[in-house]
Amino acid sequence: MLTYEQRFRMWFVRPYEVLHSRPQCEDDIDWNGAYVALAIGCMLCERYFRAKTGTTEVLTREAAKLDENVGYNRRFHKAAASHFGLSVAKFERFWTCYRNGVQHQGMPRKVFRRVHGQTIVYKSWISAAVDFTHVPTEETKENEVRIKLNPWAFTSHIIELFLNDTNALEIGFHHAFAQIHTLHENHEN
C-alpha cells in the first residue's frame, strides 16, 4: 500500500509538475495550464486549512441542529487568511473570485459588491510575472479591484505546505485517497 505522501505525489504533485514543465509564454494562445494548476491549488488550499482547523468533514444534520457546525467555514477562512497575511475579508474576496469561480465555473469569476452606494467589481488578474506571488494581493483602480496572483507559485506553495506537514497530509486525506487497481487484481474485497 502506498503512503499518504506517495499518493499525494501521484494524485497532485506529479500532475502539477507535468503542467508546469512545459514552457509558458505570455502570448501562448495554444496551451496554458495555469487555470488547471490553480484548480489543484484551490482544492489543496481548502483541504490543508480544513485539516489545520479541524473542519475536514461536514457535520451531520443532527450535529448541525446542535450548533456544532457553527463557524465551520469561518475557522478555515481565518486560518488561511492569517497564513497569507490577509484580513479575513480580503481572503474571502479572493476565495469567492478564484476558488468558487474555478471550482464551479472553470475560470475565476467577477464578483460585484455594493460598498457605500457604489458597485465595486472584484476580478482575477493572474500572471507568472515577478510582481505576482503566491499571496493574493489587491490592486484598486476606480471601482475595480484586481486580485493579483501567480497561480504556479500559489499551487507550489500549497503543495509544499502539505509536503512539510505530514500530520496535515494524514488528516486531510486519511479517507480520501483513491487506490489504483489493475484489471488483473482480485476485486473481491
N, C-alpha and C positions, 0 to 999 in steps of 0.2 A: 504494500500500500504506500502511496506517495505521501510525503509530509505536507503540512499546510503550506510551507514555503515553496515546495516543488510544484504543488498545484497552483498556487498564486502566480508563480513564474510562468507556468504553462498557460493559464487562462487569461492573464492580464499583462504581465511584463513582456513576454515574447511578442504577442501581437502588437503592443505599443512600439517595441523596438523595430519590428518589421515596418510599421507605418513610418516611423521616424528615420529609418535608414535610407530611404530614398531622398536624394537631394531635393529640397524645396526651393522653388523660385517664386519671387513675388508675382511674376506675370504668368505663372504656370496655370493655364486655364484647363489643361487636360487632366490634371490629377493633383489633389492636395488632401492629405489625410487629417488635417488639423481638427475638423469637427468630429471625426471618429475618435481621435485621440482625446479630445475634450469630453466626449461621452464617457470614455473609460475613466478619465479623471474625475468627472462628476459622480459617477457610480461609486468609485473608490473613496472619494472625499466623504460622501454621506456614510458609507459603511465604516470608515475609520472613526469619524467623530461620534457616530452612534455607538461604536464599540467602546470608545473612551467615556461616554456619558451613560452607559447602561441602558440605551434606548434602541437596542438592535431588534427587538421584537415588538410588533404592535400588540398591545394587550387585548385580551378577550373582551367581548361586550360586557360580561359580568364584571371584569376588573374596571372597565371604563365607568360603569354605573357606580362604582365605589370611589370614583375620582382618582384612581391610581394612575390614570393616563395624563393627569394634569401636568403641563409643562414638557410633554414628550418632545415636541419639535423645538420648543424654546431652549431646552438644555443643549440639544445638538447645535442649534444656531449660535448660541452663546459661546460654546467651546470652540467652534470653528472660527467665529469672529475674533475671539481672543488670540487664537493661534496665528491668524493672519494680521493681527494688529489693527483690526477694523472695529467700528461700532457695530452693534447688532443690526441696526437699521441699514448700514451700508452692506453688510454681509447679506441681509435678506433681499436687498435690491439686486445684488449680484446673483444670488441664488435663483430668484424669480426670473431674471433675464436669461441667465445662462443655463442652469440646471433644468428648470422647468421647460424652457424653450427646447433645449437639445433633447431631453428625455421624452417630451410629449409631442414635439413638432419637427424634430430633426435639425433644427437650427436655433440659435439664440433668438429670443423674441424681443420685440419692443414692448416696453411697459409704460403705460400712461398713468400719471398720478396728478391729482389736483392738490396744489400746495398754495395756500394764501390766495385763492381765487385764480391761479394760473395753472395751465396744464403743462406739466414737465414730462418730457419724453426721456426714458432711460433706454439705452440701446448698447449693443455689444460693439467692441472695437478690438479685434484680435490682430496680432502680428508677432512675428519672431524677432522683431527689431530690438535693439539693445534697451530702449527705454520702456519696453513691455516686459513685465516679470511674471513670476508665479503668483504674485499678490494682486488681486483686483484693485485697481485704482480708478477714481472718478475724475473726469476732466469735463468741466462745465463751459458751455458756450450758449449764452442766452437761455432759452427754455429747453435746451437739450443737454443731457448728461451722458457722456460716453463712458462706459465701463471698460477700461483697458485691461487686456490680459494676454499673456503669451500662453497659448494652450499647451504647447510642448513642455514648457517649464512648469506649468501648473500640474500637469499629469505626472511628470517626472518627480516632482516634489512629493505628491501624494503617494506614489509608489515607494519612494524612499522612506516615508513615514512608516508604512507597513513593514518594509524590509528591516527597519531598525527597531521594530516593536513587536516581537514575537507574541506577546500577550494579546495585543490588539488584533494580530493576524488570526490567532486561535479564536478569540471571542467573536470577531467579525465574520468568520467563515466556518465555525465549527459544524454547522449543519448545511451549509450552502454549496460546498464544492462538489460538483458532479464527478463521477468516476467515468473513465473511458473503458468500454468493454469491446473486445474484438468479436467478430462473428463466430469465432471458434471457441469462445469461453462458454462454460456452463452457466446458464441463466436461471437455475433452479432456486437460487437464494432470494 
